[in-house]
Every structure is written in structure tokens, then in C-alpha cells.
């Protein structure tokens, strides 16, 4: 059914290196800044469990680099049902996955929140990939947004690995000139660096 793409075992964690590029058009020429930091997400506790639903608290930690200590950033909530995997971020609930996953299958990721409809789509379901120093035998990709015209580009992609969860995320939000030069916006990637159980 694909439930292993959204782990629910307490103590499981994943760490990510986050790299971002920010384009600021307040400056002429456009100022480009780069930032990097680390995030760790830990399944902290099981809040609810029934035959059809499991609710979990996930705690996010953040640190600037390998030599600094982890600091609690925020807590979020994951919920796994027989048909969906959901995540609550900043009081908005998103349907991250639907079950069973299938190539090109689509759904409204914003069906349970107050934001407008957003069509999510499965790609490369159950594919083996290499990412960073890891080889993941069973992964899938969710395209959450893919819109582009002469002056704007919006793209959001997430990759999940069976038994691990989210392993990669890319968010692009750019405003461009007609000639293709970037005016403003940002490009952020989350890439897995470690996973396991505490």
C-alpha cells in the first residue's frame, strides 16, 4: 500500500542539509545571498492510534553547522490514515501522500486547509535512486507545483524513500525578466544527510 514511505515509529529521525539562494531586487544589480544550515526531524511521540488512523508529534531541530548544538525549532504533526499521509505545518494541513501510490496519480494537497486547490502528482514511483552518499531502493517523487511563464517560475518537489520518509525537497519561487535573468525570489533544497532511530 505504500505506508512505509511515511514512517510512524517513535524515535525515528532524518537530518537534512538545507541550502538556499536568495535573490534580492532591492539592490542594483540584484544581490545574491546563499545560506546553509542543518535540520533534524524526530518522531517524538504517538498522540493517537486507532484502526484507521495514527497521529504523531514530530519535533524539528536546527543548527548552523556540524560544530554547533541542536536547538528546538518547532513541533509539527503527522497523521497516517488508510488513504492519506498528512502533515500540519504552521496550522495548515497538507495531504503529502495518498495510498496506494501510482505513477501520474493526482490529488489536491490542500483539500484539508484554507489555501487554494493545489494538484499534487506522483512521478517515478518505486524507483531506485542515489542521493548524497545513499542508495535508496524504493522511492517516489511528488510534484507539488510546476508552473512557469516568461516572468515567473514556481516549483516544489519532494522525494520519499520507503522506511525513511522524506529524503529530498526542492522549492523554487522566482521572478524573472523576459530575457531570463532572475529579478527576485529564492531556491531552497533539503537533502538527507543521516537517518536512523534514537
C-alpha positions in Angstrom: 0.0 0.0 0.0 3.0 2.3 0.4 2.6 3.2 4.1 6.4 2.6 4.6 7.0 5.9 2.7 5.7 7.7 5.8 7.3 6.1 8.9 5.4 6.2 12.2 7.9 4.6 14.6 8.7 6.7 17.6 12.4 7.7 17.7 13.0 7.6 14.0 14.8 10.7 12.7 16.2 12.2 9.5 18.7 15.0 9.2 18.9 17.4 6.2 21.3 19.9 4.8 19.4 22.9 3.7 20.9 25.1 1.0 19.2 28.3 -0.1 19.9 31.0 -2.7 18.1 34.3 -2.2 17.8 36.9 -5.0 17.1 40.4 -3.6 16.0 43.1 -6.2 16.2 45.9 -3.6 19.8 46.2 -4.8 21.1 47.0 -8.3 22.4 44.8 -9.6 20.4 42.0 -7.9 22.0 40.9 -4.6 22.5 37.1 -4.3 22.9 35.6 -0.9 23.5 31.9 0.0 22.7 30.2 3.3 23.2 26.7 4.6 22.1 25.0 7.8 21.1 21.6 9.2 17.7 20.4 10.2 16.7 17.2 12.1 13.2 15.9 12.4 12.4 13.3 15.1 9.2 11.3 15.6 8.8 12.3 19.2 5.6 10.7 20.4 2.5 8.9 19.3 -0.5 11.1 20.1 -3.4 8.9 18.9 -3.8 5.4 17.5 -6.8 3.6 16.1 -7.6 1.0 13.5 -7.7 3.6 10.8 -5.5 6.5 12.0 -2.2 7.2 13.7 -1.2 10.7 14.9 2.3 11.6 15.7 4.2 14.6 17.1 7.3 15.4 15.1 9.9 17.8 16.6 12.2 19.8 14.3 15.7 20.8 15.5 18.0 23.2 13.7 21.7 24.1 13.9 24.0 26.3 11.8 26.7 23.6 11.2 28.3 20.4 12.5 30.1 22.2 15.3 27.1 23.8 16.9 24.4 22.2 19.1 20.9 21.3 18.0 18.2 23.7 19.1 14.4 23.0 19.0 12.8 24.9 16.2 9.2 23.8 16.3 6.9 20.8 16.6 4.6 19.6 13.8 2.1 16.8 13.5 2.0 13.8 11.1 -1.1 11.8 10.6 -1.3 8.5 8.7 -4.7 7.1 7.7 -5.6 4.2 5.4 -5.7 6.5 2.4 -3.5 9.6 3.2 -0.3 10.8 4.8 -0.8 14.3 6.2 1.4 16.9 7.8 0.4 20.0 9.7 2.7 23.0 9.1 2.0 26.4 10.6 -1.6 25.4 11.4 -2.2 24.2 7.8 -2.9 20.6 7.0 -1.4 19.2 3.8 -2.0 15.8 2.2 1.6 14.8 1.4 0.9 11.3 0.0 -2.1 9.2 -0.9 -2.3 5.4 -0.9 -1.7 3.3 -2.8 0.8 5.4 -4.8 0.7 5.1 -8.5 2.5 6.7 -11.4 0.9 10.0 -12.5 -1.8 9.8 -9.8 -3.0 13.2 -8.7 -4.8 14.7 -5.7 -5.5 18.1 -4.0 -2.8 18.5 -1.5 -4.7 21.5 0.1 -8.0 19.6 0.4 -7.9 20.0 4.3 -6.7 23.5 4.6 -7.8 27.1 3.8 -5.5 27.6 0.8 -6.5 27.2 -2.8 -6.5 23.9 -4.6 -3.1 22.5 -5.4 -2.7 19.5 -7.6 0.0 17.1 -6.4 1.2 14.4 -8.7 3.2 11.1 -8.3 6.3 10.5 -10.5 8.9 7.8 -10.6 7.0 5.6 -8.1 9.0 2.7 -6.5 12.3 3.8 -8.3 15.8 3.2 -7.0 17.9 6.4 -6.7 21.3 7.5 -5.4 21.2 10.7 -3.3 24.1 12.2 -1.5 26.0 9.1 -0.2 23.0 6.9 0.0 21.3 4.4 -2.3 17.6 4.0 -1.8 16.0 1.0 -3.4 12.4 2.2 -3.3 11.5 5.9 -3.7 8.8 8.1 -5.2 8.6 11.7 -6.2 5.7 14.1 -5.5 5.5 17.2 -7.8 3.5 19.7 -5.7 3.8 22.6 -8.0 5.2 23.2 -11.5 4.3 26.5 -13.1 6.4 28.6 -15.3 5.9 31.6 -17.7 8.1 34.3 -19.1 8.4 36.2 -15.8 7.8 33.6 -13.0 8.7 30.1 -12.0 7.2 28.1 -9.1 8.3 24.6 -8.5 8.0 22.3 -5.5 9.2 18.7 -5.4 9.5 16.1 -2.6 11.1 12.7 -2.7 10.3 9.9 -0.2 12.1 6.6 0.5 10.5 3.5 1.9 11.3 3.1 5.5 12.9 6.5 5.8 10.3 9.2 4.8 11.2 12.5 3.2 14.7 12.4 1.7 14.8 15.5 -0.6 12.8 18.6 -1.1 13.2 21.5 -3.6 11.3 24.8 -3.5 11.8 27.4 -6.3 10.0 30.7 -6.3 11.5 33.1 -8.8 10.5 36.3 -10.7 12.5 36.7 -13.9 12.9 39.2 -16.7 11.8 38.3 -20.2 15.5 37.6 -21.1 15.6 35.0 -18.4 17.6 37.0 -15.8 16.4 36.4 -12.3 15.0 39.5 -10.6 13.9 38.2 -7.2 12.9 35.1 -5.2 14.6 32.0 -3.7 15.7 28.5 -4.4 15.9 26.1 -1.4 16.9 22.4 -1.3 16.7 19.9 1.6 19.0 16.9 1.1 19.2 13.9 3.5 22.5 13.6 5.4 21.6 11.0 8.0 18.8 8.8 9.2 18.1 6.2 11.9 16.5 5.8 15.3 17.4 7.4 18.6 
